[in-house]
């Protein structure tokens, strides 16, 4: 029986092979499935798939960001946010998934898998209220 590896190492290795060997994608996915069954980790498949998707973005230099704003972002704000995130993370490309929530009052909240920027008016109002 082969040795179990950490989920992080498994995900990084598989993502690297998927990017470097696109013609072998099916073979690598079959190896992953066999590994998960052999090591009794089949219950973690959803988590591992999400981790692989995230790692593929990371290794390819892509950053996905969930952005919730009070109103639709203006083109200038959208572009400035992308440039800021590129500078801060070193990503080659930033992909924004945008939704609106009027409860934010104004501003936005941007979330990645690793961090959050809360520039919403709602959070500023909560901070002020906590001072009183």
KEKE-3310 file (N, C-alpha, C; in steps of 0.2 Angstrom, whole numbers, plus 5000, padded with zeros to 4 digits):
npx = (5004:5003:5010:5001:4998:4999:4984:4987:4999:4995:4986:4993:5003:4995:4988:4999:5004:4992:4992:5005:5004:4993:4988:4987:4977:4965:4971:4978:4967:4961:4971:4970:4957:4959:4968:4961:4951:4959:4965:4954:4948:4938:4927:4931:4931:4924:4929:4943:4942:4938:4949:4959:4954:4956:4970:4975:4972:4980:4993:4993:4994:4982:4969:4955:4941:4928:4917:4907:4896:4888:4882:4882:4899:4908:4917:4930:4933:4932:4943:4954:4953:4956:4970:4976:4975:4982:4995:4997:4996:5003:4998:4995:4983:4967:4951:4936:4921:4906:4893:4878:4873:4863:4862:4875:4876:4886:4901:4912:4915:4928:4933:4945:4952:4961:4960:4952:4945:4937:4928:4917:4903:4894:4902:4910:4901:4897:4909:4910:4899:4903:4912:4904)
npy = (4994:5011:5026:5038:5055:5073:5083:5095:5094:5084:5091:5101:5094:5087:5098:5104:5094:5093:5106:5105:5094:5093:5084:5072:5073:5065:5053:5057:5061:5049:5043:5051:5048:5034:5035:5041:5032:5021:5026:5029:5041:5046:5053:5066:5071:5082:5093:5092:5093:5107:5113:5109:5116:5129:5129:5127:5139:5147:5142:5145:5158:5165:5174:5173:5182:5186:5198:5209:5222:5237:5244:5241:5240:5253:5255:5260:5259:5245:5241:5248:5240:5228:5230:5234:5222:5213:5219:5217:5203:5197:5191:5186:5188:5194:5188:5194:5190:5196:5203:5211:5219:5229:5231:5234:5247:5256:5256:5241:5223:5212:5196:5183:5166:5167:5179:5195:5210:5223:5236:5242:5253:5249:5241:5251:5259:5250:5249:5262:5262:5253:5260:5269)
npz = (5000:4996:5002:5012:5007:5011:5009:5004:4997:4988:4980:4975:4968:4958:4952:4946:4937:4929:4922:4916:4908:4898:4889:4896:4905:4908:4913:4924:4932:4934:4941:4953:4957:4960:4970:4980:4983:4987:4999:5007:5006:4999:5004:5004:4992:4986:4993:4989:4975:4975:4980:4971:4960:4964:4966:4953:4947:4955:4952:4938:4938:4940:4948:4957:4962:4973:4973:4981:4980:4984:4974:4956:4950:4944:4928:4930:4943:4944:4936:4943:4955:4951:4946:4958:4966:4958:4960:4973:4975:4965:4955:4938:4931:4935:4940:4942:4951:4952:4962:4969:4984:4992:5006:5010:5009:5004:4994:4994:4996:4994:4991:4992:4991:5002:5008:5013:5008:5015:5011:5014:5017:5027:5036:5041:5047:5057:5064:5069:5077:5087:5095:5102)
capx = (5000:5007:5010:4997:5002:4995:4980:4990:5004:4992:4983:4999:5006:4990:4987:5005:5003:4987:4995:5011:5003:4986:4986:4987:4972:4961:4976:4979:4961:4960:4976:4967:4951:4961:4972:4956:4948:4964:4966:4948:4947:4933:4922:4934:4932:4921:4934:4949:4941:4938:4956:4962:4952:4960:4978:4976:4972:4986:4999:4993:4994:4976:4966:4948:4939:4921:4916:4900:4896:4881:4879:4887:4905:4910:4923:4936:4934:4934:4950:4958:4953:4960:4977:4978:4975:4988:5001:4997:4996:5008:4994:4995:4976:4962:4945:4931:4914:4903:4886:4877:4870:4862:4863:4882:4875:4891:4908:4912:4919:4931:4936:4949:4952:4965:4960:4946:4945:4930:4928:4909:4900:4891:4907:4913:4896:4898:4915:4908:4894:4906:4915:4900)
capy = (5000:5017:5030:5044:5062:5078:5085:5101:5091:5080:5096:5105:5090:5086:5104:5105:5089:5095:5111:5104:5088:5093:5078:5067:5075:5059:5048:5060:5061:5042:5041:5054:5044:5028:5036:5043:5026:5017:5029:5030:5049:5047:5057:5072:5073:5089:5098:5091:5096:5114:5114:5108:5122:5135:5128:5128:5146:5150:5140:5148:5165:5168:5175:5174:5186:5187:5205:5211:5229:5240:5245:5238:5243:5257:5252:5263:5255:5238:5241:5249:5235:5222:5232:5233:5215:5211:5222:5215:5196:5195:5187:5188:5190:5194:5187:5196:5188:5202:5203:5217:5219:5235:5231:5236:5254:5259:5252:5234:5218:5208:5190:5178:5161:5168:5186:5199:5218:5226:5243:5244:5258:5245:5239:5257:5261:5245:5251:5268:5260:5250:5265:5273)
capz = (5000:4995:5008:5011:5007:5014:5004:5001:4993:4983:4976:4971:4963:4953:4948:4942:4931:4924:4918:4912:4904:4897:4886:4901:4910:4910:4917:4931:4936:4936:4947:4959:4960:4963:4977:4985:4985:4991:5005:5011:5006:4994:5006:5004:4985:4985:4996:4985:4969:4976:4982:4964:4956:4967:4965:4946:4947:4958:4948:4932:4940:4940:4955:4957:4968:4974:4975:4983:4981:4985:4967:4951:4950:4938:4925:4933:4950:4943:4933:4949:4960:4947:4946:4965:4967:4954:4963:4980:4975:4960:4950:4931:4929:4941:4938:4947:4951:4955:4964:4972:4990:4994:5013:5011:5009:4999:4994:4992:5000:4990:4995:4989:4996:5007:5011:5012:5009:5017:5010:5013:5022:5032:5041:5044:5052:5063:5068:5073:5083:5093:5098:5106)
cpx = (5004:5006:5005:5001:4997:4990:4983:4995:5001:4989:4988:5002:5001:4989:4993:5005:4998:4989:5000:5009:4996:4983:4985:4982:4968:4965:4977:4973:4959:4965:4973:4962:4954:4965:4966:4952:4953:4965:4960:4946:4942:4928:4924:4934:4929:4927:4941:4948:4941:4946:4960:4961:4956:4967:4979:4976:4978:4993:4999:4993:4988:4973:4959:4946:4932:4920:4909:4900:4889:4878:4884:4893:4906:4916:4929:4938:4936:4941:4955:4959:4957:4968:4980:4979:4981:4995:5002:4998:5001:5004:4995:4988:4972:4955:4940:4924:4910:4895:4885:4873:4869:4862:4870:4882:4880:4897:4907:4916:4921:4935:4939:4949:4956:4964:4953:4948:4938:4930:4921:4908:4897:4896:4910:4908:4896:4904:4914:4904:4897:4910:4911:4898)
cpy = (5006:5022:5036:5050:5067:5080:5091:5099:5088:5085:5099:5101:5089:5092:5105:5100:5091:5101:5110:5098:5088:5087:5072:5068:5069:5054:5051:5060:5054:5040:5045:5050:5037:5029:5038:5037:5022:5019:5031:5037:5051:5052:5065:5075:5080:5094:5098:5094:5104:5116:5114:5114:5128:5135:5129:5135:5149:5148:5143:5156:5169:5169:5177:5177:5187:5194:5206:5218:5231:5241:5242:5243:5247:5254:5254:5260:5248:5237:5242:5244:5229:5224:5232:5226:5211:5213:5218:5207:5193:5191:5190:5191:5189:5193:5189:5193:5192:5201:5209:5215:5226:5236:5234:5244:5258:5255:5245:5229:5213:5202:5185:5172:5162:5175:5189:5206:5220:5233:5245:5249:5255:5244:5245:5260:5257:5247:5257:5267:5257:5254:5269:5269)
cpz = (5000:5001:5007:5011:5009:5008:5000:4995:4987:4978:4972:4966:4957:4949:4943:4935:4926:4920:4914:4907:4902:4893:4890:4906:4913:4915:4924:4935:4938:4942:4953:4962:4963:4970:4982:4988:4990:4998:5009:5011:5001:4997:5006:4997:4983:4987:4991:4978:4969:4977:4975:4960:4958:4965:4957:4944:4949:4954:4941:4932:4939:4947:4954:4963:4968:4977:4975:4984:4981:4978:4962:4950:4943:4935:4928:4939:4949:4941:4939:4954:4957:4948:4953:4967:4964:4958:4970:4980:4970:4955:4943:4928:4935:4938:4943:4946:4955:4956:4968:4978:4993:5002:5015:5011:5004:4999:4992:4997:4994:4994:4990:4994:5002:5011:5010:5013:5010:5017:5010:5019:5028:5038:5044:5049:5058:5067:5072:5079:5089:5097:5103:5113)
residu = (UNK:UNK:UNK:UNK:UNK:UNK:UNK:UNK:UNK:UNK:UNK:UNK:UNK:UNK:UNK:UNK:UNK:UNK:UNK:UNK:UNK:UNK:UNK:UNK:UNK:UNK:UNK:UNK:UNK:UNK:UNK:UNK:UNK:UNK:UNK:UNK:UNK:UNK:UNK:UNK:UNK:UNK:UNK:UNK:UNK:UNK:UNK:UNK:UNK:UNK:UNK:UNK:UNK:UNK:UNK:UNK:UNK:UNK:UNK:UNK:UNK:UNK:UNK:UNK:UNK:UNK:UNK:UNK:UNK:UNK:UNK:UNK:UNK:UNK:UNK:UNK:UNK:UNK:UNK:UNK:UNK:UNK:UNK:UNK:UNK:UNK:UNK:UNK:UNK:UNK:UNK:UNK:UNK:UNK:UNK:UNK:UNK:UNK:UNK:UNK:UNK:UNK:UNK:UNK:UNK:UNK:UNK:UNK:UNK:UNK:UNK:UNK:UNK:UNK:UNK:UNK:UNK:UNK:UNK:UNK:UNK:UNK:UNK:UNK:UNK:UNK:UNK:UNK:UNK:UNK:UNK:UNK)
# end
